[in-house]
Amino acid sequence: MPDTLLAGPAQDLGRPSAPTGPPRRRTAALALPEARWAALSTLAFLAALAVQLPGGPGWAYGPLYALAYLSGGWEPARDALLLLRERTLDVDLLMVVAALGAAAVGQVLDGALLIVIFATSGALEALATARTADSVRGLLDLAPATACRLAADGREETVPTAELAVGDTVLVRPGERIGADGLVLDGLSEADQSSVTGEPLPAAKRPGDEVFAGTLNGAGALRVRVGRDAADSVIARIVAMVEEAAATKAPTQLFIEKVEQRYAAGLVAATLALLAVPLALGSGLTPALLRAMTFMIVASPCAVVLATMPPLLSAVANAGRHGVLVKSAVVMERLGQVDAVALDKTGTLTEGTPRLTDIRPLPAGPSGAVLSPDALLALAAAAEHPSEHPLARAVVDAARARGLAVAPASGFVSTPGVGVRAVVDGAVTEVVAPARAGAAGPDPAPAEPAGAVAELEAAGRTVVVVRRGGAVVGVLGLADRPRGQAAASVAALAALTARPPVLLSGDNPRATARLAAEVGLTDARGGLLPQEKAAAVRDLASAGHRVLFVGDGVNDAPALAAAHTGVAMGRAGSDLALETADAVVVRDELAAVPAVVALSRRARRLVVQNLVIAGVFITVLVTWDLAGDLPLPLGVAGHEGSTVIVGLNGLRLLRERAWQRAERSGRGRADGHPAVSRRSPRTGPGPRPDHNEQGAP
C-alpha cells in the first residue's frame, strides 16, 4: 500500500484548483480614514486651482482652499494639540503652523499645497503600515471558520473552529483546510504546509504526525485530535508576536524620538529668530515670514523619524511569513549586531528525535541478578513516562514499539542536567547521566557499568544509566542524527560573524565531539550543566562579543536569557525556551537562523540609508533656503518627497525577494569564505557526560 493516498489518477479529485498559499489580504487605500481625508483634500485643492488659475473669483475658490486645509489638516492638528497638552512638541504641529502662516501672508495656494502633500504623505505611511500588517495577518484567513467535530458516538457536527477544545477529534476531508493544530489519529494524506512552515513540498501525514491549523489537506481523509486552542495555534502565535513587535521600538528609534523633542524645540526657536532678525533689519513681513515658514518645513525631521521603523517592521513581517517569529523590533535590530554564535546540540543541530539503539542489562547487587532487555526497557520507560525530554520520549516510544506494558510511576522528579527519579512498583527508579550514577549510594558493581558506558560513548551514543533501589541495573544507548542543513548553516553563521560557532552541549563529550566533526565545528564543549552553558555565553560576552545562542530545551533557558539574542527552535522547543527566547524558528529549519541574521543586517543598512537620505535632503534644502531663495512649493515638495522615499525604501523588505536574498547572502558567504575546518574538536571542561543537554530525560 502506498504511503499516501495521492498515488494514481484519484489524487486529482481532492485537489482544489485555487492556489494553496496564503490568501491575499490587502487593505484598500480608501479603507483608511487618513487616505480618505487626503483624497478629499487633494480634490478640493485641484478644484480650487482649476478655478483660480483662469482668473476665477475668490469667493469661488476660497471655500475650496478652506476645505483642503480642513480635510487635510484637522487630524494632524488634533493629534499635535493633544501631544502639546502633554508637553510634547510634534512635527505635525510644525507643518500645520507653517501652512497657516503661509495663508496668513496671502500664500494660500502654497499653504494648501503643503497640507495636501503632508496629508498624502501621512496616508502613504498609514497604508504602508497597514500593508505590513496585511502580510502577516493574512495568515488568519487560512484557518477555516468551521470544522467537522466527531462526537463520542461518531456523530458529525459542524462547529466554529474557535469552539474546538484540546482533546476534540475533528474530521478533515480531502481538499479541506485543517481547522486546528493537533495530531493525526487515523488516515493517510499529504498536507501543504508552505504557508506556515515554509516547506515547499506537501508533507506526508500518517497517524502520530503533527498538523497545523490553516494548512491544506490533500486527497486523503484525516481524523485529527486537537492539541492546541485556537488562540495558541502556530498561526495565532505568528500574528500575536508580529503585533507585539510592531508595538515596540528599536533603540535607534528611541534615540531619534528622544532627540526629536529637543530638535523640534530648537527648530521653533530658530524659525522665530529667522523671522525676527530680518524684521529688525528692516525687511518686509511677507518675505521674512515666507523664508521662516520654508525653513520650518524643510528643517522638520519627518523623514528622520520615519527612517527606522519601516525597515525593521518590514523585516519582522517578512521573517514571520517564513516561520521565524521575531518578538520585537528591538530584537530585529539586535540580530544584526551579533558577532559570535553558540549552538545547542540536541534538537538544534540534530533532529531532536533520538532513537534507542542499545539495551545493556547489568548484574545488580551481590546476587548478580540480571533483568531481561525488555524488563530493563519497561522499567526505564515507566520512570521516563511523565518527562517531556526528547530522550524520554525515545525510551517510551521504544517500549511501546515492543508492546511492553509501562507501569504507572509516582513521585516523579526531573532535575535538568541530572536525570529523573520516580517510584515504580514500590522501588525508587532513576534514569540518570553516567556521571550521576554513583551519587545516590555505593555501586555494587562499578566496573561493569563504567565499561559499558565507555563502550557506548566511544561509539558516539548518548548513554543513560538505570538504577533501581540504589543499584545500577543497566545502561541504554541512544543516537540522534544531525539536521540535513546543519553543516551549511554552521558555515553560514561562521561567515556572517567571521568566527566559527561554539557548540555547548550537556551530552557526553565524545558524542559532542563526534557531531562537531560532522558539521564542521572546532570548538565543542560537552558535559555542560545548564548553568555552565549560561556561564560559557557570559564568558563570550565578557570578551566583548554580542552572542547569539540557539537552543530548544528547558536546560537552554539560562543560556538563552544570558545571550545578547536568543533563538529557540519552535517545533520541538520547550515552553520555557520559547518564552525565554527573543525569536522562535517555527519550522525548526536551522538554515533560517543565518537568513534572519542577514535580513536584520540588511534592515540596519536600510535604516542607515534612510538617515543619510533624510539628512542630505534637510541639509540641501536648509542651505538653499538660508543662502538663496527657496520657493515654498519646492521646499514642500522636497521635504515631503524625502519622507515618501524613506518610507517606501523601508518597505522593500516586505517583498519575497528580500527573504530569498537573505538566504542567498548566508549561503554565498559560506561558499565563498570557508570559516570552519574539520579538525578534531576539543571538548569542554570536566568529565561531566551529562545526558543530552538535560541530563537523563
N, C-alpha and C positions, 0 to 999 in steps of 0.2 A: 504493500500500500504506500503511495507517495506521502512525503512529509506534510504536504499541504493539499488543499482541495482546489488549487489553482492550476492543476495539470489538465491538459486536454481541452476540447472545444468548450466545455461548460464554463470555463473560467471567465468568459466574457459576459456571462449572464448577470453576474452580480456587480460588474464594474460600472460605476457611474460614468457618464460621458463628460461631466463637468470636471474642471481642473481640481486636483486634490489639495492644493496649497491653501494657505490661509485666505479667507475671504477678504476682498479689498474693501476696507472701510476708510473712506476719505471724506473728511469734513468739507462740505461745500463752503466756498468763500462767503457767500451771503448768509450762511447759517450763523456766522459770528456777528454779534452786535457791533464790534469795532469795524468790521468790514461794511456793514450796512450804513453806519454813520459816515464812514469815509466816502462811500459811494454817493450818499446824499450831498455831502459837502462838495465833492468833485462836480456833480451835476449842476449844483447851484452856482458854483464858480464859473463853469463853462457857459452856462446860460447868461450870467451877468456879463461875462466877457463878450459874448455874442451880441449883447445889446449895447455895451459901452463902446466897442471898437468902431462901429459905423457912426458913432456920434449920437446915440440914443440919450434920452433924458435921464437925469439922476434918479428921479422918482421910480423909474422902471428897473434900473439895475441895482440901486441902493438896497432894497429889500432882499434881492438875491444874494448880494455880498453878505448881508447880515445873516441870512440863512446858512451860508457857507461857514461863517465864523461860528455860529451857534452849534450847528450839527457836528462840525469837526473839532470844536474846541471845548465843548461843555464837559465832556467826560474827563479829559486830562486835567482841565481846570479844577473840577471837583476833587479828583484824587490828589492833586497837588495841594489844594487847600486843606484837605484832611491831614495830609502829612505835615503841613505847615503848623497845624494846631499842636502837633507832637514835636515841634521844633526841629523838623527835618525839612531841608530845602531840596526840592526835587527838580530835575532838569525840565520836566513838563511845565512847571510854573514859569521857568525862564522863557520857554518857547511861546507860551500864551502871552506873557508880558511883552515880549518882543513884537508879536503880531498886533497887540492892542496899541503899542507905542507907534508902530508904523501907521496904523489907521488914524492915530491922533494927529499926525502931522500931514494928513492928506494922502498918504500912500496906501490907500485902501486895497488896491489890487495886489501890491506886494505883500501886505499882511495876510490877505486871503490866500495867496499862493503859499505862504509859509504854513498856514493852518491846513491847507489841502495836502501838501506834501507830508507834513508832520502826522496828520491823521492816516494817510495812506501807509506811511512807514509803520505806524502802530498796528494797523490792520495786517500788514505783511508779517510783523513779528508775532501777532496773535495766531495767524494762520500757520506759521511755521511751527509754533508751539503745539497747536492742535494736530498738525500732521505728524509731529514727533510722537505724540500720544497715540495717534491712529495706528502707527506702525506696530505698536505692541498691543494696544487694547483690541485691535482686530482679532487677536487670538481668542478673545472671549466669544466671538461669533462662531468659532469652531465647535464649541460644546453644544450639542443639541439641547433643545428646550425640554424635551421629554425623553423618557426611557421606558422600556418594557420590563417591569419588575415581575419576578416569579414568586408567587406566594408559596407557603409551605406545602399546600395541597396541589401545587403545579399550575394553579390558575395564573393567567397572564393579565396584568393590569398596567395601563399606561399612566405614568405619574410624572410630574415635573422633576427634572434632574436635581433641583435644589432640595427636594424632599427625600432623596436617597440617603440612607444611613449606612454606616460601616457595618458590614456583615450581610447586607441585602444581596440577593442574586438577581442579575439582570440578563436578559436575552438580547444579544446583538445579532441582527440578521445580516445577510450579505449586502454589502454596499452601504450600510448604515455607519454613522459616526458613533463611536463609543461614548457612553454617557458619563462615565466616572473612572477614576483611577482604580485599579484593582488587579486581581489575579485570575487567570483563566482556570475555570474548574473543569470544563469539558469542551471539546470541539477542536478542529484544526482549521487554521486560516492564515492569512497574512494581514498585516496592518501597515498602512502608510503613515509613518511617524515623523515625516520630514518637517512638519510644522512645529513639532515640539522638541525632538531630539536632534534634528539636523541630518539624520541618516538618509542618504539619497535613494536607497532601495527599500522596498517593503520588507518588514521583518516577519519571519515565520512565527506563528503563535500556536502554542500547544499547552496542555494542562501544566500549570505551575509557572507559566510566563507572566510577566507584568505587562499591563496595557495602560494607556493614558487617555484621559478624557479628551475628546475632540479629535482623536486620530481616526483614520478611516479604515473600517474593516473591509477585507477582501471578499472572496466568494464563499467562504465557509461561515457557518453559524457558530457563535461562541456563547457559552454561559460564563459569566464573569461575577466573581464575588467582590463587592465594593470594598476597597481598602482605605479610602480617604473620603472625608466630607467634601462637598463641592468647593467650599471656601479654602480647603487645604490642597486642592489638586495642583498639579505642576503648572497648568496654565494660569490658575488664580495666583499662584506664588510668583510667577513671572510678572504678571500685571502689578501685583502689590509692591514688589520690590522696585520696579521701574518707577511707579508713582512715588514711592518713598524716596528714590534717588532724585526725582525731579523737585522734591521739597527741600533738598539740601543744597548747600552752596560750597563750592570748592574754595580752598584758601586764596587762590588768585582772585576769585570773585569777591570774597570777603574783604580782601585788601583794597580792591578797586572801590567797593562801596564805602569803605572807611575813608579813603582819600577823597571820594566824590563829594562828601559833605563839605570838607574844607575847601575843595576846589570850587564848588558852587558858590560858597560864601565869598571866596576871593574873586570869582568871576563877577559877582554883583558889585563888589567894591570897585573893580577895575572898570566896569561899564559906567558906573556913576562918575568915576574920575575922568573917563574918556568923554563924558558929556559935559562935566563941569569945567574942565580946563579950557577947551575951545571957547566955551561961552565967556569965560573970564578974560580970554584974549580977544574978544570982540567978534567971534564967529556967530553966524546966524543960528537960530534954534533948529530949523529943519535939517540942514546938513549935519549939524553936530549930533542931533538925535538919530538920524539915519545911520551915521557911522557907528554910534554907540550900539544901536539895535543890531546892526550887522555883525559887530564884534561879539555881542552876546550870543548870537545864533551860531556863528562859525566856531566859537571857542567852547561851546557846550559839549560835554563829554558823552553824548548819546551813544556814539559808535564804540567808545571805550567801554561803557557799561555793558554793551551787548556783545563784547568781544569774547567773553569767557564761556558763558553757559551754553549757547547753542552747540558748539563743537562737543563739549563734554556730555550733554544730554543726548545728542545725536549718537555719540559713541555708546552710551549706556543702552539706548533703544536698539541699536544695531546688534550689540552683543547679546541682548536679551532675546532677540529673534533667532539667534544662533545658539541658544542654550547656555549662555554664560550670564548669570544674574549678578550684576554689579550693584551693590546695595546703595550706593550714593555717588554723587558727582565728586565728592571728596576722594572716594576710593578710585574712581576712574582716573583722576589726576595723579594719585599716588602710584598707581600701577606702572605708569610710565617712568617713574623715578627709580624703580628697583635696579640694583646693580649686583645683587647676589641672590641665589636661589637655593633653598633647602627643600628636599623632597622626602616624603614618607615612602615606605616600601609597599606594604600590602594594601591593596585597594587603590593605590595611586599609581605606582609604576607597574604593579601587577594587576591582574584582573580582579583580585579580591574574592575569588571563588575557589579557594583551595580544595583539594580532593585528598581523601585519606589514601595513603599509598602503602603504609606498613603497620602491622599489628604485632607487637613483640610481648607476649606474656612472659613474666619472670617469676622465679620462685619467691614466695612471700613467707617470711618468718622462719623459725628454726625447722618447722616441719617440711619446708620446701614445697608446699602445695602450689600448683600452677593452674591458673584459670585457663579455660579454653579461649581461643581468639574471639569467638562470638560472645562469651561471657564477659571478657575484658572490654570489648567494644560496647556492649549493652550497659555495663557499669559506668563507663565514661560518658556515654550518651545521656544517661539518667542525670548525672551531675551537671552536664553541659546544657541540658534542655532549656532552662529558663534564660540562658545567655543570648545576647544579640550579636556576639562577636562572630566574624566570618569563619574562624576555625571551629567554633562551637557548632555552627550550622553544618559544617562539613562532617563533623563527627556524628551528629544526629542524623543527617541525611544518609550517611553510610550505614548506620544501624537500621534505618527504615528500609534501605535498599535490600538488605539481607533478610528483611522480615522479622527482625528481632523485637521482642517486647521491651519497651522502655519503661522502667519502674518509676513511680512518682517520687519526687525529691522534696525535702523540706529544709528549712533553714538555709536557703541559698544565699551565698555571699560571693560577690565578684570584686576582686581587687585589681585595678588596672596595673599592668606591669608585673603581676604576680600569678594570678590564676583564679580558679573558682573553688568553692567549698560548699558541700551540701550533705545532708543526711539521706542515704539511700539504703533501704531495707535495714534500718536501725544502726547502720555503721557510718561514721564520718568518711566521706569520699572526697578526694581532692584531685583536681586536674591542674597541674602547675608547670611552670617553666623548670627546666632541668636544674638551674642554679638554685631554685627554691625547694627542690625536692627533699632536702635534708633539714629544712628549717624547723619543722614541727616535731622532730624527735629523732632518735637514733635509727639508722637504716640497717636492718639485719644483714643485708647482702649488698653493700655499697659498690663492690667491684663490678658485678654483672650489669646493674643499671648504667653505670658510667660507661662501660664498654659498648652497650647497645646504643646509648645516646651518642657517643663519639662516632660510631659507625654510621648511624643515620645522618648525623650532621655533616660528616665528611662527604656523604652522597648528596648534600645540598638540601636535605629535608629540614622542615621546621618540626621540632620534636617537643612533645609534652609528656610528662610523667604522671602516671595514675597511681595514687596512693589510696589505700583502704585501711582504716584503723591505724594509721601511722606508718604502715609498711608499704614499700613500693611493690606493686603487683604487675606492672608492665609499662611499656612506653609505646607511643603512637607516633608515626611519621606522616607528615602532610606536605604537599607540594603545591605551589602556585605557579602560574605562568605569567611572564611579562606581557604587558599590553602590546598590541601589534605595532603601535606607533611610539613606543616608549623611547627607543634609541633615537629616532628622528626628533622627537620632542626635546629630549635631553640636549641634543646637538643644537637645536634652535635656541633653547634658553641659554646655553653656553655662549652662542654667538651674540645674542641680544645683550647679555650682561658682560661680555668679554672675560668671563671666568666660568669654569665648569661648575655645575651644581654640586651640592653636598647631599649625600644620602644619609638620612638619620632614621635608624630602624631599631625597634625593640626585638627584632628577630635575632637568632643566633648569628655571631659574626661570620661563620662560614657560609650560611645561606645568603647573608647580606653581601658578602664578597662575591659570591657566585652570580647573583643578579647584577651587581655593579659591573662586573666584567662583561655581561651580556649586553648591557645598554650603553657601555662606554663611559662609566664614571670612574674617577680615580680617587675620590675621597669618600669612602664608605665607612660609616660608623655603626656597628651593630651592638646589640645587647643594651640598648638605652632604655631607661625608665622614662615615663612622661616628663618628669621634672628635668631630666637630663637632656631631653630633646629641646625643651624650652631654654635651658642654660646654653646649649650649643647655638641656638638662634641669637640669644643675647650676646654671646661672645662675638659672633659675626657683626652684630650691630655696634658693639663697643669698639670694633676695629674700623668703624666709620662707614659700614655698608648699610644700605637700605635693603632689608631682606624680604624676599617673597618666600613664604612657606606654603607648600601644597600638601594636604593630608586629608584623611577621611574619618578616622576613628575617634572614640572618646579620649583615647590616650594622646591624640594630636591637639586637643583643645588648648592646653597650655602653650604649645609652640605657636599655634595659630594666633593666640592672643598676644604673644610676645613679639611676633613679626611685625615689620613695617606694614606689610599687607599679607593677609591670609586668604588662601583659596581652598575651598573644600570640594571634594568630588561628591556630587549630589545624589547619584542614584544609590550608591552603597554607603554613603556617609551617615554617621550617627547624628541624631538630633542635636546633640551638644556641639558637634563640629560645625553643623550647618548654621547654628545660631551664632557661634563664635567667629566664623569666617567673615571676611569682608566681601567675598564674591563666591558664587557657587557655580560649578560646572554641572549643569543638569544632566547632560547626556554622558557624563563620565568619559569624555573624549579628551585625553591628555593633550592632544595637539591644539586644543582650543586655548590652552594657557599661554603659549608663546604668541598665538594670534591676538589675544586680547591685550597682551602687553604691547605688541606692535601697534594695535589700534589706539591704545592710550597714548603712545608716543606721537602718533600722527595727530591725535586731538590736541595734544600740547603744542605741536608745531603750528596747527591752525590757530590756536589761541595767540601765539606769538605773531603769526602773520596778521591776524586781525588787529592786534595792538599796534603793529607797525603801520598798517593801512590807516587806522584811525589817527595815529599820531602825525602821519605825513599830511593827511587832509587838513587837520586842525592847524598844523604849522604853516602850510602854504596859504590857507585862507586867511588866517590871522595876520600873517606878514603882509599879504596883499591888502587887507583892509587898513592896516596901520601905516604902511608905506605908500600906498597908492589910493585908488578909488574903486573899491569892490562894490559892484551893484548889488543891492539887496536880493533880487531874484536869483542872481548867480550864487550868492552866498548860501541862500536857502537850498538851492539845488545841490550844491557841493556838500553841504552838511548832511542833508537827508540822504543824498546818494551814497555817501560813505557808510551811513547806518544800514542802508539796504544791502550794500555789498558785503559788509561784515556779517550780517545775519545770514545771507544766502551762502556765504563761504563756509560758515559753521555747519550748515545743513547738508553739506556734501557728504558727511559721514553717515547720513541716513541710507545712502544707496547700497545696494547689494555689492556693488563693485568695491566699496570701501572695505568690507569684510574679506572679500576674495584677495584684495591687495595686501591686507594684513597677514593673511595666511601665506601668501607667496613671499612676503617680506621675511617671515621667520624661516621658511624653507630655503629661500635664497641665501640668507645669511649663513644658515647651517651648511649649505652645499659649498658656499664659497670660502668659508672660514672654519675649517675643522678645528674646534677649540678643545676637543677632548681626545684622549688617547686610549689605548687598550691595555695600558699597563695594569699589573695586578693591584687592586685597590687595597688600601690599608684599612684595617678595622679599628674601631674606636676603643676608648679606654676601658680597661677592665674586662674580665671574662664573665660578662653577665649575659648569657644567652637567653634573653627574655623573650618568651614565646610570642612571636608575631605581633610586634608593636605593643599589644595589650598584655603580654604575657600569655598564660593559658587563657583560652577564651572564657 
